[in-house]
Amino acid sequence: MHIILGLLGSIVTILVLLNRLRENGIDIGWLNPFTWHRRKTYRNEHDLTPAFKLDSPMDAAALYMVSIAKVDGDISKEQKDKIISLFESEFHLSSQDARDLLKSSVHLLSQTNEVFEKPGKVIERCFDKISPEQLKSICDLIDEVAKVEGSRSAEQQKLISKIKKACQKSKSSGW
């Protein structure tokens, strides 16, 4: 009986001490495994770079096109004109909307260089919204952007193969 009373006294003492610590502003919530898991899940979901949060297949395609043009350095005037004309013809956007889409894609690309290393994460969130025809169209569009200045560079070729591999993964997993 004296062992049970000693154990209960120790538990009460620990709980009182934890309450005093919390009242004095010392956070011990990191000790709770459920809170830690919830925080980790939230951080993984919401602390992504903006380029990996795209929900629209059109935005993902635009970012891919701009990344192909920008992989070797700055975007040339010919590449910019070609991308804007593709936005207008393929996405059926007005001239101003096409320019705005180009600006936003360049801005997203300037936020991180992870797009060049992990292009599959760009299209990850819109797998369920994208059709096989749209995936083929994305591959055709990035090929057209890569051909603007003649032959493809080695960096463009590597990025194109990564993007096409990501598109093939989505085809095999979704259809």
C-alpha positions as CSV (number, residue, x, y, z in Angstrom):
1,M,0.0,0.0,0.0
2,H,2.8,2.4,0.8
3,I,4.3,1.8,-2.7
4,I,1.0,2.8,-4.4
5,L,0.7,6.0,-2.2
6,G,4.3,6.9,-3.0
7,L,3.7,6.4,-6.8
8,L,0.5,8.5,-6.7
9,G,2.3,11.2,-4.7
10,S,5.1,11.3,-7.3
11,I,2.6,11.5,-10.2
12,V,0.7,14.4,-8.5
13,T,4.0,16.2,-7.8
14,I,5.1,15.9,-11.4
15,L,1.7,17.2,-12.7
16,V,1.8,20.1,-10.3
17,L,5.4,21.0,-11.4
18,L,4.4,20.8,-15.1
19,N,1.4,23.1,-14.4
20,R,3.7,25.6,-12.6
21,L,6.1,25.5,-15.6
22,R,3.2,26.2,-18.0
23,E,1.9,29.0,-15.8
24,N,5.4,30.6,-15.9
25,G,5.6,30.5,-19.7
26,I,7.8,27.5,-20.3
27,D,6.3,25.5,-23.1
28,I,6.7,21.8,-22.7
29,G,4.2,20.9,-25.5
30,W,7.0,19.5,-27.6
31,L,7.0,16.5,-25.3
32,N,3.6,15.5,-26.5
33,P,4.0,13.1,-29.4
34,F,0.5,13.9,-30.8
35,T,1.2,17.6,-30.9
36,W,4.6,17.0,-32.5
37,H,3.1,14.9,-35.2
38,R,0.3,17.4,-35.9
39,R,2.9,20.2,-36.1
40,K,5.2,18.2,-38.4
41,T,2.3,17.3,-40.7
42,Y,1.2,21.0,-40.9
43,R,4.8,22.1,-41.6
44,N,5.2,19.6,-44.4
45,E,1.9,20.6,-46.0
46,H,2.1,24.4,-45.7
47,D,5.8,25.3,-45.5
48,L,6.4,24.3,-49.1
49,T,7.8,26.8,-51.6
50,P,5.1,28.5,-53.6
51,A,6.1,26.7,-56.8
52,F,5.2,23.4,-55.3
53,K,1.7,24.6,-54.2
54,L,0.3,25.1,-57.7
55,D,-3.2,23.6,-58.1
56,S,-3.9,24.5,-61.7
57,P,-2.4,22.4,-64.6
58,M,-2.1,25.6,-66.6
59,D,0.1,27.2,-63.9
60,A,2.2,24.1,-63.7
61,A,2.7,24.1,-67.5
62,A,3.6,27.8,-67.5
63,L,6.2,27.2,-64.8
64,Y,7.7,24.3,-66.7
65,M,7.9,26.4,-69.9
66,V,9.6,29.3,-68.1
67,S,11.9,26.9,-66.3
68,I,13.0,25.4,-69.6
69,A,13.8,28.9,-70.9
70,K,15.6,30.0,-67.7
71,V,17.6,26.8,-67.0
72,D,20.6,28.2,-68.9
73,G,20.4,31.7,-67.5
74,D,18.2,34.6,-68.3
75,I,15.3,34.4,-70.7
76,S,16.1,35.8,-74.1
77,K,13.6,38.1,-76.0
78,E,12.9,35.4,-78.5
79,Q,12.1,32.9,-75.8
80,K,9.9,35.4,-74.0
81,D,8.0,36.2,-77.2
82,K,7.5,32.5,-78.0
83,I,6.3,31.8,-74.5
84,I,3.8,34.7,-74.6
85,S,2.5,33.6,-78.0
86,L,2.1,30.0,-76.7
87,F,0.2,31.3,-73.7
88,E,-2.1,33.2,-76.0
89,S,-2.7,30.4,-78.5
90,E,-2.7,27.3,-76.3
91,F,-4.2,28.7,-73.1
92,H,-6.5,31.1,-74.9
93,L,-5.4,34.1,-72.8
94,S,-5.4,37.7,-73.7
95,S,-2.1,39.5,-74.3
96,Q,-2.1,41.1,-70.9
97,D,-3.1,37.9,-69.1
98,A,-0.3,36.1,-71.0
99,R,2.2,38.7,-69.8
100,D,0.9,38.4,-66.2
101,L,1.2,34.6,-66.3
102,L,4.8,35.0,-67.6
103,K,5.6,37.5,-64.8
104,S,4.1,35.3,-62.1
105,S,6.0,32.2,-63.4
106,V,9.3,34.0,-63.5
107,H,8.6,35.3,-59.9
108,L,7.8,31.8,-58.7
109,L,11.0,30.5,-60.3
110,S,13.1,33.2,-58.7
111,Q,11.8,32.2,-55.3
112,T,13.5,28.8,-55.4
113,N,15.9,26.7,-57.5
114,E,14.3,23.5,-56.3
115,V,12.1,23.4,-59.5
116,F,15.2,22.5,-61.5
117,E,16.1,19.7,-59.2
118,K,12.6,18.3,-58.4
119,P,10.2,19.3,-61.2
120,G,7.9,16.4,-60.3
121,K,6.8,18.2,-57.2
122,V,5.4,21.1,-59.3
123,I,2.7,19.0,-60.9
124,E,2.1,16.8,-57.9
125,R,-0.8,18.7,-56.5
126,C,-2.8,18.7,-59.7
127,F,-2.4,15.1,-60.8
128,D,-6.1,14.5,-60.2
129,K,-7.1,17.5,-62.3
130,I,-4.9,16.8,-65.3
131,S,-5.8,14.6,-68.3
132,P,-3.4,12.5,-70.4
133,E,-3.9,14.9,-73.3
134,Q,-2.9,17.8,-71.1
135,L,0.3,16.0,-70.1
136,K,1.1,15.4,-73.8
137,S,0.5,19.0,-74.5
138,I,2.8,20.1,-71.6
139,C,5.6,17.9,-73.1
140,D,5.0,19.4,-76.6
141,L,5.0,23.0,-75.2
142,I,8.3,22.5,-73.3
143,D,9.8,21.0,-76.5
144,E,8.7,24.1,-78.5
145,V,10.2,26.4,-75.9
146,A,13.5,24.5,-75.9
147,K,13.7,24.7,-79.8
148,V,13.5,28.5,-79.9
149,E,17.2,29.2,-79.9
150,G,18.1,26.2,-82.1
151,S,19.3,23.0,-80.5
152,R,18.7,22.2,-76.9
153,S,21.5,22.6,-74.4
154,A,22.5,19.8,-72.1
155,E,20.8,21.4,-69.1
156,Q,17.6,21.9,-71.0
157,Q,17.7,18.3,-72.1
158,K,18.2,17.1,-68.6
159,L,15.3,19.2,-67.3
160,I,13.1,18.1,-70.1
161,S,13.8,14.4,-69.4
162,K,13.0,15.0,-65.7
163,I,9.7,16.8,-66.5
164,K,8.7,14.0,-69.0
165,K,9.6,11.4,-66.4
166,A,7.3,13.2,-63.9
167,C,4.5,13.3,-66.4
168,Q,5.0,9.5,-67.1
169,K,4.8,8.8,-63.4
170,S,1.4,10.6,-63.2
171,K,0.1,8.7,-66.2
172,S,1.1,5.4,-64.7
173,S,-0.2,6.2,-61.2
174,G,-3.5,7.8,-62.3
175,W,-4.6,6.0,-65.4
